[in-house]
Amino acid sequence: MAQVTKAWILLLALSGASTALSVAVMRGMLTGTAATLGGVAILTLAWAKARTILNAYLRLDEAPAFRRGFGLTLALYALLLLALYLAG
C-alpha cells in the first residue's frame, strides 16, 4: 500500500476520533474535567493530523532538517494553543 494511502487512512481515523470526542462534549456526555481532557485530546489529534499531512503529503519525511524545523514550530504552536485552552 502506498504511503499516501496509509496517511489518508490514518487521517480518516484521527478525524473520526476527534469528531466522536466533539460530539460527546457537545451532547454533555463529557462534563467538567472529562470535557477538559476531551478538549486536550482533540488538540492532540489535530497535532497528529498536521504532522501526518506535513510528513506524507508535503513529503517532509524525505527532508529531515525541514521536518525537524516544521515539527518544532508545530509543537510550539500546539503547546501555545493547549495553554490558551487550559487557561480559558
SEFIZA-3560 file (N, C-alpha, C; in Angstrom, 3 decimals):
REM SEFIZA-3560
<numar><xx>0.851</xx><yy>-1.182</yy><zz>0.000</zz><atom>N</atom></numar>
<numar><xx>0.000</xx><yy>0.000</yy><zz>0.000</zz><atom>CA</atom></numar>
<numar><xx>0.897</xx><yy>1.245</yy><zz>0.000</zz><atom>C</atom></numar>
<numar><xx>0.529</xx><yy>2.231</yy><zz>-0.777</zz><atom>N</atom></numar>
<numar><xx>1.323</xx><yy>3.451</yy><zz>-0.895</zz><atom>CA</atom></numar>
<numar><xx>1.282</xx><yy>4.265</yy><zz>0.399</zz><atom>C</atom></numar>
<numar><xx>2.348</xx><yy>5.005</yy><zz>0.634</zz><atom>N</atom></numar>
<numar><xx>2.443</xx><yy>5.806</yy><zz>1.855</zz><atom>CA</atom></numar>
<numar><xx>1.312</xx><yy>6.841</yy><zz>1.930</zz><atom>C</atom></numar>
<numar><xx>0.967</xx><yy>7.434</yy><zz>0.798</zz><atom>N</atom></numar>
<numar><xx>-0.098</xx><yy>8.437</yy><zz>0.777</zz><atom>CA</atom></numar>
<numar><xx>-1.432</xx><yy>7.801</yy><zz>1.158</zz><atom>C</atom></numar>
<numar><xx>-1.667</xx><yy>6.584</yy><zz>0.715</zz><atom>N</atom></numar>
<numar><xx>-2.898</xx><yy>5.883</yy><zz>1.064</zz><atom>CA</atom></numar>
<numar><xx>-2.947</xx><yy>5.577</yy><zz>2.557</zz><atom>C</atom></numar>
<numar><xx>-1.821</xx><yy>5.140</yy><zz>3.106</zz><atom>N</atom></numar>
<numar><xx>-1.749</xx><yy>4.885</yy><zz>4.553</zz><atom>CA</atom></numar>
<numar><xx>-2.007</xx><yy>6.172</yy><zz>5.342</zz><atom>C</atom></numar>
<numar><xx>-1.437</xx><yy>7.271</yy><zz>4.868</zz><atom>N</atom></numar>
<numar><xx>-1.652</xx><yy>8.558</yy><zz>5.539</zz><atom>CA</atom></numar>
<numar><xx>-3.120</xx><yy>8.956</yy><zz>5.468</zz><atom>C</atom></numar>
<numar><xx>-3.757</xx><yy>8.730</yy><zz>4.331</zz><atom>N</atom></numar>
<numar><xx>-5.169</xx><yy>9.069</yy><zz>4.169</zz><atom>CA</atom></numar>
<numar><xx>-6.031</xx><yy>8.268</yy><zz>5.143</zz><atom>C</atom></numar>
<numar><xx>-5.739</xx><yy>6.972</yy><zz>5.272</zz><atom>N</atom></numar>
<numar><xx>-6.491</xx><yy>6.124</yy><zz>6.201</zz><atom>CA</atom></numar>
<numar><xx>-6.277</xx><yy>6.592</yy><zz>7.635</zz><atom>C</atom></numar>
<numar><xx>-5.034</xx><yy>6.939</yy><zz>7.972</zz><atom>N</atom></numar>
<numar><xx>-4.745</xx><yy>7.460</yy><zz>9.308</zz><atom>CA</atom></numar>
<numar><xx>-5.502</xx><yy>8.764</yy><zz>9.560</zz><atom>C</atom></numar>
<numar><xx>-5.533</xx><yy>9.641</yy><zz>8.560</zz><atom>N</atom></numar>
<numar><xx>-6.267</xx><yy>10.904</yy><zz>8.705</zz><atom>CA</atom></numar>
<numar><xx>-7.759</xx><yy>10.661</yy><zz>8.901</zz><atom>C</atom></numar>
<numar><xx>-8.310</xx><yy>9.686</yy><zz>8.205</zz><atom>N</atom></numar>
<numar><xx>-9.724</xx><yy>9.340</yy><zz>8.406</zz><atom>CA</atom></numar>
<numar><xx>-9.973</xx><yy>8.871</yy><zz>9.836</zz><atom>C</atom></numar>
<numar><xx>-9.093</xx><yy>8.023</yy><zz>10.352</zz><atom>N</atom></numar>
<numar><xx>-9.252</xx><yy>7.513</yy><zz>11.718</zz><atom>CA</atom></numar>
<numar><xx>-9.116</xx><yy>8.641</yy><zz>12.743</zz><atom>C</atom></numar>
<numar><xx>-8.122</xx><yy>9.494</yy><zz>12.563</zz><atom>N</atom></numar>
<numar><xx>-7.928</xx><yy>10.602</yy><zz>13.503</zz><atom>CA</atom></numar>
<numar><xx>-9.098</xx><yy>11.581</yy><zz>13.444</zz><atom>C</atom></numar>
<numar><xx>-9.609</xx><yy>11.839</yy><zz>12.250</zz><atom>N</atom></numar>
<numar><xx>-10.761</xx><yy>12.737</yy><zz>12.110</zz><atom>CA</atom></numar>
<numar><xx>-11.999</xx><yy>12.136</yy><zz>12.750</zz><atom>C</atom></numar>
<numar><xx>-12.191</xx><yy>10.839</yy><zz>12.580</zz><atom>N</atom></numar>
<numar><xx>-13.322</xx><yy>10.168</yy><zz>13.217</zz><atom>CA</atom></numar>
<numar><xx>-13.250</xx><yy>10.244</yy><zz>14.732</zz><atom>C</atom></numar>
<numar><xx>-12.048</xx><yy>10.068</yy><zz>15.269</zz><atom>N</atom></numar>
<numar><xx>-11.875</xx><yy>10.135</yy><zz>16.725</zz><atom>CA</atom></numar>
<numar><xx>-12.143</xx><yy>11.544</yy><zz>17.245</zz><atom>C</atom></numar>
<numar><xx>-11.635</xx><yy>12.557</yy><zz>16.551</zz><atom>N</atom></numar>
<numar><xx>-11.872</xx><yy>13.929</yy><zz>17.022</zz><atom>CA</atom></numar>
<numar><xx>-13.339</xx><yy>14.309</yy><zz>16.876</zz><atom>C</atom></numar>
<numar><xx>-14.004</xx><yy>13.820</yy><zz>15.842</zz><atom>N</atom></numar>
<numar><xx>-15.440</xx><yy>14.077</yy><zz>15.686</zz><atom>CA</atom></numar>
<numar><xx>-16.230</xx><yy>13.415</yy><zz>16.810</zz><atom>C</atom></numar>
<numar><xx>-15.890</xx><yy>12.177</yy><zz>17.124</zz><atom>N</atom></numar>
<numar><xx>-16.587</xx><yy>11.472</yy><zz>18.206</zz><atom>CA</atom></numar>
<numar><xx>-16.412</xx><yy>12.198</yy><zz>19.537</zz><atom>C</atom></numar>
<numar><xx>-15.211</xx><yy>12.664</yy><zz>19.817</zz><atom>N</atom></numar>
<numar><xx>-14.970</xx><yy>13.412</yy><zz>21.052</zz><atom>CA</atom></numar>
<numar><xx>-15.761</xx><yy>14.714</yy><zz>21.072</zz><atom>C</atom></numar>
<numar><xx>-15.776</xx><yy>15.413</yy><zz>19.946</zz><atom>N</atom></numar>
<numar><xx>-16.510</xx><yy>16.684</yy><zz>19.865</zz><atom>CA</atom></numar>
<numar><xx>-17.995</xx><yy>16.471</yy><zz>20.095</zz><atom>C</atom></numar>
<numar><xx>-18.544</xx><yy>15.433</yy><zz>19.498</zz><atom>N</atom></numar>
<numar><xx>-19.973</xx><yy>15.132</yy><zz>19.675</zz><atom>CA</atom></numar>
<numar><xx>-20.254</xx><yy>14.771</yy><zz>21.130</zz><atom>C</atom></numar>
<numar><xx>-19.363</xx><yy>14.010</yy><zz>21.748</zz><atom>N</atom></numar>
<numar><xx>-19.551</xx><yy>13.627</yy><zz>23.152</zz><atom>CA</atom></numar>
<numar><xx>-19.565</xx><yy>14.855</yy><zz>24.055</zz><atom>C</atom></numar>
<numar><xx>-18.682</xx><yy>15.801</yy><zz>23.810</zz><atom>N</atom></numar>
<numar><xx>-18.649</xx><yy>17.020</yy><zz>24.619</zz><atom>CA</atom></numar>
<numar><xx>-19.902</xx><yy>17.850</yy><zz>24.358</zz><atom>C</atom></numar>
<numar><xx>-20.271</xx><yy>17.984</yy><zz>23.083</zz><atom>N</atom></numar>
<numar><xx>-21.422</xx><yy>18.801</yy><zz>22.726</zz><atom>CA</atom></numar>
<numar><xx>-22.717</xx><yy>18.254</yy><zz>23.329</zz><atom>C</atom></numar>
<numar><xx>-22.872</xx><yy>16.939</yy><zz>23.363</zz><atom>N</atom></numar>
<numar><xx>-24.095</xx><yy>16.330</yy><zz>23.890</zz><atom>CA</atom></numar>
<numar><xx>-24.091</xx><yy>16.180</yy><zz>25.404</zz><atom>C</atom></numar>
<numar><xx>-23.046</xx><yy>16.641</yy><zz>26.049</zz><atom>N</atom></numar>
<numar><xx>-22.988</xx><yy>16.602</yy><zz>27.504</zz><atom>CA</atom></numar>
<numar><xx>-22.557</xx><yy>15.272</yy><zz>28.076</zz><atom>C</atom></numar>
<numar><xx>-22.050</xx><yy>14.380</yy><zz>27.242</zz><atom>N</atom></numar>
<numar><xx>-21.582</xx><yy>13.078</yy><zz>27.739</zz><atom>CA</atom></numar>
<numar><xx>-20.295</xx><yy>13.228</yy><zz>28.537</zz><atom>C</atom></numar>
<numar><xx>-19.554</xx><yy>14.277</yy><zz>28.241</zz><atom>N</atom></numar>
<numar><xx>-18.337</xx><yy>14.595</yy><zz>28.983</zz><atom>CA</atom></numar>
<numar><xx>-18.532</xx><yy>15.960</yy><zz>29.630</zz><atom>C</atom></numar>
<numar><xx>-18.379</xx><yy>16.018</yy><zz>30.932</zz><atom>N</atom></numar>
<numar><xx>-18.535</xx><yy>17.283</yy><zz>31.639</zz><atom>CA</atom></numar>
<numar><xx>-17.367</xx><yy>17.473</yy><zz>32.600</zz><atom>C</atom></numar>
<numar><xx>-17.167</xx><yy>18.698</yy><zz>33.001</zz><atom>N</atom></numar>
<numar><xx>-16.119</xx><yy>19.011</yy><zz>33.974</zz><atom>CA</atom></numar>
<numar><xx>-14.740</xx><yy>18.652</yy><zz>33.480</zz><atom>C</atom></numar>
<numar><xx>-14.012</xx><yy>17.921</yy><zz>34.298</zz><atom>N</atom></numar>
<numar><xx>-12.645</xx><yy>17.534</yy><zz>33.971</zz><atom>CA</atom></numar>
<numar><xx>-12.599</xx><yy>16.651</yy><zz>32.733</zz><atom>C</atom></numar>
<numar><xx>-13.595</xx><yy>15.791</yy><zz>32.572</zz><atom>N</atom></numar>
<numar><xx>-13.631</xx><yy>14.918</yy><zz>31.391</zz><atom>CA</atom></numar>
<numar><xx>-13.768</xx><yy>15.736</yy><zz>30.110</zz><atom>C</atom></numar>
<numar><xx>-14.547</xx><yy>16.803</yy><zz>30.144</zz><atom>N</atom></numar>
<numar><xx>-14.695</xx><yy>17.671</yy><zz>28.977</zz><atom>CA</atom></numar>
<numar><xx>-13.375</xx><yy>18.384</yy><zz>28.674</zz><atom>C</atom></numar>
<numar><xx>-12.688</xx><yy>18.818</yy><zz>29.721</zz><atom>N</atom></numar>
<numar><xx>-11.384</xx><yy>19.457</yy><zz>29.531</zz><atom>CA</atom></numar>
<numar><xx>-10.394</xx><yy>18.475</yy><zz>28.921</zz><atom>C</atom></numar>
<numar><xx>-10.366</xx><yy>17.258</yy><zz>29.425</zz><atom>N</atom></numar>
<numar><xx>-9.480</xx><yy>16.238</yy><zz>28.857</zz><atom>CA</atom></numar>
<numar><xx>-9.886</xx><yy>15.896</yy><zz>27.428</zz><atom>C</atom></numar>
<numar><xx>-11.179</xx><yy>15.946</yy><zz>27.138</zz><atom>N</atom></numar>
<numar><xx>-11.644</xx><yy>15.749</yy><zz>25.768</zz><atom>CA</atom></numar>
<numar><xx>-11.106</xx><yy>16.825</yy><zz>24.846</zz><atom>C</atom></numar>
<numar><xx>-11.103</xx><yy>18.063</yy><zz>25.311</zz><atom>N</atom></numar>
<numar><xx>-10.534</xx><yy>19.160</yy><zz>24.527</zz><atom>CA</atom></numar>
<numar><xx>-9.048</xx><yy>18.983</yy><zz>24.293</zz><atom>C</atom></numar>
<numar><xx>-8.351</xx><yy>18.535</yy><zz>25.311</zz><atom>N</atom></numar>
<numar><xx>-6.912</xx><yy>18.266</yy><zz>25.181</zz><atom>CA</atom></numar>
<numar><xx>-6.692</xx><yy>17.159</yy><zz>24.141</zz><atom>C</atom></numar>
<numar><xx>-7.527</xx><yy>16.126</yy><zz>24.192</zz><atom>N</atom></numar>
<numar><xx>-7.402</xx><yy>15.029</yy><zz>23.232</zz><atom>CA</atom></numar>
<numar><xx>-7.686</xx><yy>15.503</yy><zz>21.810</zz><atom>C</atom></numar>
<numar><xx>-8.667</xx><yy>16.377</yy><zz>21.640</zz><atom>N</atom></numar>
<numar><xx>-8.975</xx><yy>16.916</yy><zz>20.310</zz><atom>CA</atom></numar>
<numar><xx>-7.797</xx><yy>17.716</yy><zz>19.771</zz><atom>C</atom></numar>
<numar><xx>-7.180</xx><yy>18.535</yy><zz>20.618</zz><atom>N</atom></numar>
<numar><xx>-5.997</xx><yy>19.292</yy><zz>20.184</zz><atom>CA</atom></numar>
<numar><xx>-4.839</xx><yy>18.357</yy><zz>19.840</zz><atom>C</atom></numar>
<numar><xx>-4.679</xx><yy>17.304</yy><zz>20.603</zz><atom>N</atom></numar>
<numar><xx>-3.621</xx><yy>16.326</yy><zz>20.329</zz><atom>CA</atom></numar>
<numar><xx>-3.868</xx><yy>15.623</yy><zz>19.001</zz><atom>C</atom></numar>
<numar><xx>-5.116</xx><yy>15.280</yy><zz>18.737</zz><atom>N</atom></numar>
<numar><xx>-5.447</xx><yy>14.645</yy><zz>17.457</zz><atom>CA</atom></numar>
<numar><xx>-5.206</xx><yy>15.604</yy><zz>16.291</zz><atom>C</atom></numar>
<numar><xx>-5.511</xx><yy>16.878</yy><zz>16.485</zz><atom>N</atom></numar>
<numar><xx>-5.253</xx><yy>17.878</yy><zz>15.439</zz><atom>CA</atom></numar>
<numar><xx>-3.754</xx><yy>17.988</yy><zz>15.161</zz><atom>C</atom></numar>
<numar><xx>-2.948</xx><yy>17.933</yy><zz>16.220</zz><atom>N</atom></numar>
<numar><xx>-1.494</xx><yy>17.970</yy><zz>16.050</zz><atom>CA</atom></numar>
<numar><xx>-1.014</xx><yy>16.742</yy><zz>15.266</zz><atom>C</atom></numar>
<numar><xx>-1.562</xx><yy>15.581</yy><zz>15.586</zz><atom>N</atom></numar>
<numar><xx>-1.176</xx><yy>14.353</yy><zz>14.875</zz><atom>CA</atom></numar>
<numar><xx>-1.582</xx><yy>14.421</yy><zz>13.399</zz><atom>C</atom></numar>
<numar><xx>-2.753</xx><yy>14.987</yy><zz>13.126</zz><atom>N</atom></numar>
<numar><xx>-3.184</xx><yy>15.134</yy><zz>11.730</zz><atom>CA</atom></numar>
<numar><xx>-2.258</xx><yy>16.088</yy><zz>10.975</zz><atom>C</atom></numar>
<numar><xx>-1.886</xx><yy>17.186</yy><zz>11.611</zz><atom>N</atom></numar>
<numar><xx>-0.993</xx><yy>18.144</yy><zz>10.959</zz><atom>CA</atom></numar>
<numar><xx>0.359</xx><yy>17.505</yy><zz>10.648</zz><atom>C</atom></numar>
<numar><xx>0.891</xx><yy>16.736</yy><zz>11.583</zz><atom>N</atom></numar>
<numar><xx>2.172</xx><yy>16.050</yy><zz>11.345</zz><atom>CA</atom></numar>
<numar><xx>2.059</xx><yy>15.048</yy><zz>10.205</zz><atom>C</atom></numar>
<numar><xx>0.944</xx><yy>14.338</yy><zz>10.159</zz><atom>N</atom></numar>
<numar><xx>0.736</xx><yy>13.366</yy><zz>9.085</zz><atom>CA</atom></numar>
<numar><xx>0.707</xx><yy>14.058</yy><zz>7.730</zz><atom>C</atom></numar>
<numar><xx>0.000</xx><yy>15.173</yy><zz>7.655</zz><atom>N</atom></numar>
<numar><xx>-0.079</xx><yy>15.912</yy><zz>6.395</zz><atom>CA</atom></numar>
<numar><xx>1.290</xx><yy>16.431</yy><zz>5.988</zz><atom>C</atom></numar>
<numar><xx>2.017</xx><yy>17.007</yy><zz>6.928</zz><atom>N</atom></numar>
<numar><xx>3.347</xx><yy>17.535</yy><zz>6.612</zz><atom>CA</atom></numar>
<numar><xx>4.300</xx><yy>16.433</yy><zz>6.152</zz><atom>C</atom></numar>
<numar><xx>4.278</xx><yy>15.306</yy><zz>6.830</zz><atom>N</atom></numar>
<numar><xx>5.222</xx><yy>14.240</yy><zz>6.508</zz><atom>CA</atom></numar>
<numar><xx>4.853</xx><yy>13.478</yy><zz>5.243</zz><atom>C</atom></numar>
<numar><xx>3.574</xx><yy>13.164</yy><zz>5.073</zz><atom>N</atom></numar>
<numar><xx>3.179</xx><yy>12.317</yy><zz>3.949</zz><atom>CA</atom></numar>
<numar><xx>2.896</xx><yy>13.107</yy><zz>2.678</zz><atom>C</atom></numar>
<numar><xx>2.104</xx><yy>14.157</yy><zz>2.797</zz><atom>N</atom></numar>
<numar><xx>1.681</xx><yy>14.871</yy><zz>1.598</zz><atom>CA</atom></numar>
<numar><xx>2.694</xx><yy>15.909</yy><zz>1.127</zz><atom>C</atom></numar>
<numar><xx>3.365</xx><yy>16.570</yy><zz>2.063</zz><atom>N</atom></numar>
<numar><xx>4.418</xx><yy>17.513</yy><zz>1.668</zz><atom>CA</atom></numar>
<numar><xx>5.776</xx><yy>16.838</yy><zz>1.596</zz><atom>C</atom></numar>
<numar><xx>5.794</xx><yy>15.545</yy><zz>1.922</zz><atom>N</atom></numar>
<numar><xx>6.980</xx><yy>14.696</yy><zz>1.837</zz><atom>CA</atom></numar>
<numar><xx>8.155</xx><yy>15.230</yy><zz>2.651</zz><atom>C</atom></numar>
<numar><xx>7.854</xx><yy>15.774</yy><zz>3.815</zz><atom>N</atom></numar>
<numar><xx>8.932</xx><yy>16.229</yy><zz>4.692</zz><atom>CA</atom></numar>
<numar><xx>9.700</xx><yy>15.063</yy><zz>5.292</zz><atom>C</atom></numar>
<numar><xx>9.133</xx><yy>13.853</yy><zz>5.216</zz><atom>N</atom></numar>
<numar><xx>9.869</xx><yy>12.697</yy><zz>5.701</zz><atom>CA</atom></numar>
<numar><xx>11.133</xx><yy>12.452</yy><zz>4.881</zz><atom>C</atom></numar>
<numar><xx>11.210</xx><yy>13.064</yy><zz>3.693</zz><atom>N</atom></numar>
<numar><xx>12.393</xx><yy>12.941</yy><zz>2.852</zz><atom>CA</atom></numar>
<numar><xx>13.418</xx><yy>14.049</yy><zz>3.122</zz><atom>C</atom></numar>
<numar><xx>13.051</xx><yy>15.017</yy><zz>3.952</zz><atom>N</atom></numar>
<numar><xx>13.949</xx><yy>16.136</yy><zz>4.274</zz><atom>CA</atom></numar>
<numar><xx>14.000</xx><yy>16.303</yy><zz>5.791</zz><atom>C</atom></numar>
<numar><xx>14.846</xx><yy>15.530</yy><zz>6.461</zz><atom>N</atom></numar>
<numar><xx>14.862</xx><yy>15.516</yy><zz>7.928</zz><atom>CA</atom></numar>
<numar><xx>15.057</xx><yy>16.886</yy><zz>8.577</zz><atom>C</atom></numar>
<numar><xx>15.889</xx><yy>17.731</yy><zz>8.012</zz><atom>N</atom></numar>
<numar><xx>16.126</xx><yy>19.046</yy><zz>8.623</zz><atom>CA</atom></numar>
<numar><xx>14.857</xx><yy>19.896</yy><zz>8.579</zz><atom>C</atom></numar>
<numar><xx>14.188</xx><yy>19.897</yy><zz>7.452</zz><atom>N</atom></numar>
<numar><xx>12.938</xx><yy>20.647</yy><zz>7.347</zz><atom>CA</atom></numar>
<numar><xx>11.859</xx><yy>20.039</yy><zz>8.239</zz><atom>C</atom></numar>
<numar><xx>11.838</xx><yy>18.700</yy><zz>8.314</zz><atom>N</atom></numar>
<numar><xx>10.854</xx><yy>18.031</yy><zz>9.165</zz><atom>CA</atom></numar>
<numar><xx>11.042</xx><yy>18.430</yy><zz>10.622</zz><atom>C</atom></numar>
<numar><xx>12.296</xx><yy>18.492</yy><zz>11.067</zz><atom>N</atom></numar>
<numar><xx>12.560</xx><yy>18.909</yy><zz>12.452</zz><atom>CA</atom></numar>
<numar><xx>12.110</xx><yy>20.349</yy><zz>12.677</zz><atom>C</atom></numar>
<numar><xx>12.419</xx><yy>21.223</yy><zz>11.733</zz><atom>N</atom></numar>
<numar><xx>12.022</xx><yy>22.624</yy><zz>11.870</zz><atom>CA</atom></numar>
<numar><xx>10.520</xx><yy>22.801</yy><zz>11.900</zz><atom>C</atom></numar>
<numar><xx>9.833</xx><yy>22.172</yy><zz>10.953</zz><atom>N</atom></numar>
<numar><xx>8.376</xx><yy>22.252</yy><zz>10.942</zz><atom>CA</atom></numar>
<numar><xx>7.778</xx><yy>21.563</yy><zz>12.168</zz><atom>C</atom></numar>
<numar><xx>8.376</xx><yy>20.441</yy><zz>12.570</zz><atom>N</atom></numar>
<numar><xx>7.884</xx><yy>19.716</yy><zz>13.743</zz><atom>CA</atom></numar>
<numar><xx>8.002</xx><yy>20.546</yy><zz>15.012</zz><atom>C</atom></numar>
<numar><xx>9.132</xx><yy>21.225</yy><zz>15.180</zz><atom>N</atom></numar>
<numar><xx>9.331</xx><yy>22.072</yy><zz>16.354</zz><atom>CA</atom></numar>
<numar><xx>8.347</xx><yy>23.237</yy><zz>16.348</zz><atom>C</atom></numar>
<numar><xx>8.192</xx><yy>23.882</yy><zz>15.193</zz><atom>N</atom></numar>
<numar><xx>7.256</xx><yy>25.006</yy><zz>15.087</zz><atom>CA</atom></numar>
<numar><xx>5.831</xx><yy>24.550</yy><zz>15.380</zz><atom>C</atom></numar>
<numar><xx>5.457</xx><yy>23.419</yy><zz>14.812</zz><atom>N</atom></numar>
<numar><xx>4.116</xx><yy>22.888</yy><zz>15.031</zz><atom>CA</atom></numar>
<numar><xx>3.898</xx><yy>22.507</yy><zz>16.495</zz><atom>C</atom></numar>
<numar><xx>4.898</xx><yy>21.900</yy><zz>17.108</zz><atom>N</atom></numar>
<numar><xx>4.788</xx><yy>21.520</yy><zz>18.521</zz><atom>CA</atom></numar>
<numar><xx>4.641</xx><yy>22.749</yy><zz>19.417</zz><atom>C</atom></numar>
<numar><xx>5.429</xx><yy>23.775</yy><zz>19.152</zz><atom>N</atom></numar>
<numar><xx>5.322</xx><yy>25.003</yy><zz>19.952</zz><atom>CA</atom></numar>
<numar><xx>3.952</xx><yy>25.658</yy><zz>19.778</zz><atom>C</atom></numar>
<numar><xx>3.461</xx><yy>25.672</yy><zz>18.554</zz><atom>N</atom></numar>
<numar><xx>2.132</xx><yy>26.237</yy><zz>18.294</zz><atom>CA</atom></numar>
<numar><xx>1.050</xx><yy>25.417</yy><zz>18.997</zz><atom>C</atom></numar>
<numar><xx>1.169</xx><yy>24.095</yy><zz>18.948</zz><atom>N</atom></numar>
<numar><xx>0.194</xx><yy>23.232</yy><zz>19.621</zz><atom>CA</atom></numar>
<numar><xx>0.238</xx><yy>23.442</yy><zz>21.133</zz><atom>C</atom></numar>
<numar><xx>1.433</xx><yy>23.603</yy><zz>21.685</zz><atom>N</atom></numar>
<numar><xx>1.545</xx><yy>23.856</yy><zz>23.126</zz><atom>CA</atom></numar>
<numar><xx>0.948</xx><yy>25.210</yy><zz>23.503</zz><atom>C</atom></numar>
<numar><xx>1.133</xx><yy>26.217</yy><zz>22.645</zz><atom>N</atom></numar>
<numar><xx>0.518</xx><yy>27.519</yy><zz>22.874</zz><atom>CA</atom></numar>
<numar><xx>-1.004</xx><yy>27.401</yy><zz>22.878</zz><atom>C</atom></numar>
<numar><xx>-1.548</xx><yy>26.702</yy><zz>21.886</zz><atom>N</atom></numar>
<numar><xx>-2.999</xx><yy>26.513</yy><zz>21.840</zz><atom>CA</atom></numar>
<numar><xx>-3.505</xx><yy>25.745</yy><zz>23.061</zz><atom>C</atom></numar>
<numar><xx>-2.750</xx><yy>24.751</yy><zz>23.474</zz><atom>N</atom></numar>
<numar><xx>-3.132</xx><yy>23.961</yy><zz>24.656</zz><atom>CA</atom></numar>
<numar><xx>-3.121</xx><yy>24.842</yy><zz>25.903</zz><atom>C</atom></numar>
<numar><xx>-2.099</xx><yy>25.667</yy><zz>26.054</zz><atom>N</atom></numar>
<numar><xx>-2.023</xx><yy>26.570</yy><zz>27.213</zz><atom>CA</atom></numar>
<numar><xx>-3.183</xx><yy>27.558</yy><zz>27.210</zz><atom>C</atom></numar>
<numar><xx>-3.512</xx><yy>28.106</yy><zz>26.058</zz><atom>N</atom></numar>
<numar><xx>-4.644</xx><yy>29.038</yy><zz>25.965</zz><atom>CA</atom></numar>
<numar><xx>-5.959</xx><yy>28.333</yy><zz>26.278</zz><atom>C</atom></numar>
<numar><xx>-6.098</xx><yy>27.098</yy><zz>25.799</zz><atom>N</atom></numar>
<numar><xx>-7.318</xx><yy>26.341</yy><zz>26.072</zz><atom>CA</atom></numar>
<numar><xx>-7.464</xx><yy>26.060</yy><zz>27.566</zz><atom>C</atom></numar>
<numar><xx>-6.378</xx><yy>25.625</yy><zz>28.187</zz><atom>N</atom></numar>
<numar><xx>-6.439</xx><yy>25.297</yy><zz>29.615</zz><atom>CA</atom></numar>
<numar><xx>-6.589</xx><yy>26.550</yy><zz>30.478</zz><atom>C</atom></numar>
<numar><xx>-6.089</xx><yy>27.687</yy><zz>30.016</zz><atom>N</atom></numar>
<numar><xx>-6.216</xx><yy>28.934</yy><zz>30.773</zz><atom>CA</atom></numar>
<numar><xx>-7.630</xx><yy>29.507</yy><zz>30.678</zz><atom>C</atom></numar>
<numar><xx>-8.322</xx><yy>29.203</yy><zz>29.580</zz><atom>N</atom></numar>
<numar><xx>-9.642</xx><yy>29.778</yy><zz>29.345</zz><atom>CA</atom></numar>
<numar><xx>-10.698</xx><yy>29.025</yy><zz>30.024</zz><atom>C</atom></numar>
//
